[in-house]
Amino acid sequence: MNLNDIHRGITKHRKPKRLGRGKGTGQGKTAGRGHKGQKARAGWSAPPTFEGGQMPLARRVPKRGFHNAWAANVAIVNLGDIDAVFDAGAEVTPESLRAKKLVKGQFDALKVLGDGALTKAVKVSAHRFSKSAVEKIQQAGGEAIVLPGKKPVVKNKQRSARSSDS
């Protein structure tokens, strides 16, 4: 092999295949499209989900329930997990929880739930807390700090206002 042979045979700008230019070319007559049929016709294209005319899978499968694309993605962490990972007097923030791999991925809000026992006094910062989590944090001598963020949607606001009036 010589230095001037390195690029021999490599075609950077390959000419397009000339279809339908006589049978001597090997791509004449049907031009690689076969005989008749839907794909042989001019302008044929189909979406990736097209199944040749049979009922598509997306329409055969029954649909159930509702998925709210605009709902807030809430990450949850339990007090038992916080107690196992953090030392006494530590500050528990969304960043520190992510560093300790207690929460993963993207989320809009962090909620602390009261599952498990908390034996250490820790300062917990989150967007939301359950009632039992706040009680357990305060009993252990810690502090629950609510971070600013979108408030959860209260359903039936008018109905709950009426029931409190009566």
C-alpha positions as a Markdown table, in Angstrom:
| # | Residue | x | y | z |
|---|---|---|---|---|
| 1 | Met | 0.0 | 0.0 | 0.0 |
| 2 | Asn | 1.2 | 3.4 | -0.9 |
| 3 | Leu | 0.3 | 6.8 | 0.6 |
| 4 | Asn | -1.5 | 7.8 | -2.6 |
| 5 | Asp | -3.7 | 4.7 | -2.4 |
| 6 | Ile | -5.4 | 5.6 | 0.9 |
| 7 | His | -8.4 | 7.4 | -0.5 |
| 8 | Arg | -8.7 | 5.2 | -3.7 |
| 9 | Gly | -12.2 | 3.7 | -4.0 |
| 10 | Ile | -13.8 | 6.2 | -1.5 |
| 11 | Thr | -16.5 | 8.2 | -3.3 |
| 12 | Lys | -17.5 | 11.2 | -1.2 |
| 13 | His | -20.2 | 12.5 | -3.6 |
| 14 | Arg | -21.8 | 9.4 | -5.0 |
| 15 | Lys | -24.1 | 10.0 | -8.0 |
| 16 | Pro | -27.7 | 9.1 | -7.5 |
| 17 | Lys | -29.0 | 5.8 | -8.9 |
| 18 | Arg | -30.7 | 6.5 | -12.3 |
| 19 | Leu | -33.9 | 4.5 | -12.1 |
| 20 | Gly | -36.1 | 3.7 | -15.1 |
| 21 | Arg | -33.6 | 4.5 | -17.9 |
| 22 | Gly | -33.9 | 1.3 | -19.9 |
| 23 | Lys | -33.5 | -2.4 | -19.2 |
| 24 | Gly | -29.8 | -2.3 | -20.0 |
| 25 | Thr | -29.1 | -0.5 | -16.8 |
| 26 | Gly | -30.6 | -3.2 | -14.6 |
| 27 | Gln | -33.0 | -0.7 | -13.0 |
| 28 | Gly | -35.3 | -0.1 | -16.0 |
| 29 | Lys | -39.0 | -0.8 | -16.5 |
| 30 | Thr | -40.3 | -1.0 | -13.0 |
| 31 | Ala | -37.3 | 0.9 | -11.5 |
| 32 | Gly | -37.0 | -1.4 | -8.5 |
| 33 | Arg | -40.6 | -1.0 | -7.4 |
| 34 | Gly | -41.8 | -4.4 | -8.5 |
| 35 | His | -45.1 | -5.0 | -10.3 |
| 36 | Lys | -48.3 | -3.2 | -9.5 |
| 37 | Gly | -49.5 | -2.8 | -5.9 |
| 38 | Gln | -49.7 | 0.2 | -3.6 |
| 39 | Lys | -45.9 | 0.8 | -3.3 |
| 40 | Ala | -45.5 | 0.7 | -7.0 |
| 41 | Arg | -47.7 | 3.8 | -7.6 |
| 42 | Ala | -46.3 | 7.3 | -7.8 |
| 43 | Gly | -46.5 | 9.5 | -4.7 |
| 44 | Trp | -46.9 | 6.5 | -2.3 |
| 45 | Ser | -46.0 | 7.3 | 1.3 |
| 46 | Ala | -47.4 | 6.1 | 4.6 |
| 47 | Pro | -46.9 | 7.0 | 8.2 |
| 48 | Pro | -44.6 | 4.8 | 10.3 |
| 49 | Thr | -47.7 | 3.3 | 12.0 |
| 50 | Phe | -49.4 | 2.2 | 8.8 |
| 51 | Glu | -50.2 | -1.5 | 8.8 |
| 52 | Gly | -51.2 | -2.1 | 5.2 |
| 53 | Gly | -54.9 | -1.3 | 5.7 |
| 54 | Gln | -55.6 | -3.5 | 8.7 |
| 55 | Met | -56.9 | -1.8 | 11.8 |
| 56 | Pro | -53.8 | -0.2 | 13.4 |
| 57 | Leu | -52.6 | -1.3 | 16.8 |
| 58 | Ala | -53.2 | 2.2 | 18.2 |
| 59 | Arg | -56.9 | 1.8 | 17.3 |
| 60 | Arg | -57.2 | -1.8 | 18.3 |
| 61 | Val | -56.1 | -1.4 | 21.9 |
| 62 | Pro | -58.8 | -0.2 | 24.3 |
| 63 | Lys | -58.2 | 3.2 | 25.9 |
| 64 | Arg | -58.8 | 3.6 | 29.6 |
| 65 | Gly | -58.4 | 6.5 | 32.0 |
| 66 | Phe | -56.9 | 9.9 | 31.5 |
| 67 | His | -53.3 | 11.2 | 31.5 |
| 68 | Asn | -52.9 | 14.9 | 32.4 |
| 69 | Ala | -49.9 | 16.1 | 30.4 |
| 70 | Trp | -49.8 | 19.4 | 32.4 |
| 71 | Ala | -49.9 | 17.8 | 35.9 |
| 72 | Ala | -47.0 | 18.7 | 38.2 |
| 73 | Asn | -44.4 | 15.9 | 38.5 |
| 74 | Val | -44.0 | 15.4 | 42.2 |
| 75 | Ala | -41.0 | 13.5 | 43.6 |
| 76 | Ile | -41.6 | 11.8 | 47.0 |
| 77 | Val | -39.2 | 10.8 | 49.8 |
| 78 | Asn | -40.0 | 9.2 | 53.1 |
| 79 | Leu | -38.8 | 10.2 | 56.5 |
| 80 | Gly | -37.4 | 6.7 | 57.1 |
| 81 | Asp | -35.1 | 7.1 | 54.1 |
| 82 | Ile | -33.9 | 10.5 | 55.3 |
| 83 | Asp | -33.2 | 9.1 | 58.7 |
| 84 | Ala | -31.1 | 6.3 | 57.2 |
| 85 | Val | -28.9 | 8.5 | 55.0 |
| 86 | Phe | -28.5 | 11.9 | 56.8 |
| 87 | Asp | -26.7 | 12.6 | 60.1 |
| 88 | Ala | -28.1 | 14.7 | 63.0 |
| 89 | Gly | -28.2 | 18.4 | 62.3 |
| 90 | Ala | -27.9 | 18.0 | 58.5 |
| 91 | Glu | -29.8 | 20.2 | 56.1 |
| 92 | Val | -32.0 | 18.2 | 53.8 |
| 93 | Thr | -32.6 | 20.0 | 50.5 |
| 94 | Pro | -33.7 | 18.7 | 47.0 |
| 95 | Glu | -30.1 | 19.1 | 45.9 |
| 96 | Ser | -28.7 | 17.0 | 48.8 |
| 97 | Leu | -31.4 | 14.4 | 48.3 |
| 98 | Arg | -30.4 | 14.2 | 44.6 |
| 99 | Ala | -26.7 | 13.9 | 45.6 |
| 100 | Lys | -27.5 | 11.0 | 48.0 |
| 101 | Lys | -29.7 | 9.4 | 45.2 |
| 102 | Leu | -32.9 | 9.4 | 47.2 |
| 103 | Val | -34.7 | 11.3 | 44.3 |
| 104 | Lys | -33.9 | 10.9 | 40.6 |
| 105 | Gly | -34.9 | 12.5 | 37.4 |
| 106 | Gln | -36.7 | 15.8 | 36.8 |
| 107 | Phe | -39.5 | 17.0 | 39.1 |
| 108 | Asp | -41.6 | 20.1 | 39.7 |
| 109 | Ala | -42.1 | 19.6 | 43.4 |
| 110 | Leu | -40.6 | 17.5 | 46.3 |
| 111 | Lys | -43.0 | 16.1 | 48.9 |
| 112 | Val | -41.8 | 14.6 | 52.2 |
| 113 | Leu | -44.1 | 11.8 | 53.5 |
| 114 | Gly | -44.2 | 10.5 | 57.0 |
| 115 | Asp | -43.5 | 6.8 | 56.4 |
| 116 | Gly | -40.8 | 5.5 | 58.8 |
| 117 | Ala | -39.3 | 6.9 | 62.0 |
| 118 | Leu | -37.1 | 10.0 | 62.3 |
| 119 | Thr | -34.7 | 9.8 | 65.2 |
| 120 | Lys | -32.4 | 12.7 | 64.4 |
| 121 | Ala | -33.0 | 16.5 | 64.4 |
| 122 | Val | -32.7 | 17.5 | 60.7 |
| 123 | Lys | -33.7 | 20.7 | 58.8 |
| 124 | Val | -35.8 | 19.5 | 55.9 |
| 125 | Ser | -36.6 | 21.9 | 53.0 |
| 126 | Ala | -39.2 | 20.7 | 50.5 |
| 127 | His | -42.1 | 22.1 | 48.5 |
| 128 | Arg | -44.8 | 20.0 | 50.3 |
| 129 | Phe | -45.1 | 18.0 | 53.5 |
| 130 | Ser | -47.7 | 15.5 | 54.7 |
| 131 | Lys | -49.2 | 16.3 | 58.2 |
| 132 | Ser | -47.6 | 13.2 | 59.7 |
| 133 | Ala | -44.2 | 14.2 | 58.3 |
| 134 | Val | -44.3 | 17.7 | 59.8 |
| 135 | Glu | -45.3 | 16.2 | 63.2 |
| 136 | Lys | -42.5 | 13.6 | 63.2 |
| 137 | Ile | -39.9 | 16.2 | 62.1 |
| 138 | Gln | -41.0 | 18.5 | 65.0 |
| 139 | Gln | -41.1 | 15.7 | 67.5 |
| 140 | Ala | -37.5 | 14.8 | 66.6 |
| 141 | Gly | -36.4 | 18.4 | 67.2 |
| 142 | Gly | -36.0 | 19.3 | 63.5 |
| 143 | Glu | -37.5 | 22.0 | 61.3 |
| 144 | Ala | -39.8 | 21.7 | 58.2 |
| 145 | Ile | -39.2 | 24.5 | 55.7 |
| 146 | Val | -41.7 | 24.9 | 52.8 |
| 147 | Leu | -39.9 | 26.0 | 49.6 |
| 148 | Pro | -41.7 | 28.4 | 47.2 |
| 149 | Gly | -43.4 | 26.7 | 44.2 |
| 150 | Lys | -46.7 | 26.1 | 42.5 |
| 151 | Lys | -49.4 | 25.3 | 45.0 |
| 152 | Pro | -51.3 | 22.0 | 44.5 |
| 153 | Val | -54.7 | 22.4 | 42.9 |
| 154 | Val | -57.6 | 22.3 | 45.4 |
| 155 | Lys | -60.5 | 20.5 | 43.8 |
| 156 | Asn | -64.1 | 21.7 | 44.4 |
| 157 | Lys | -63.0 | 25.0 | 46.0 |
| 158 | Gln | -66.6 | 26.3 | 46.0 |
| 159 | Arg | -68.0 | 23.2 | 47.6 |
| 160 | Ser | -65.4 | 23.2 | 50.4 |
| 161 | Ala | -66.1 | 26.9 | 51.1 |
| 162 | Arg | -69.9 | 26.2 | 51.4 |
| 163 | Ser | -69.4 | 23.3 | 53.7 |
| 164 | Ser | -67.2 | 25.4 | 56.1 |
| 165 | Asp | -69.9 | 28.2 | 56.2 |
| 166 | Ser | -72.6 | 25.9 | 57.4 |
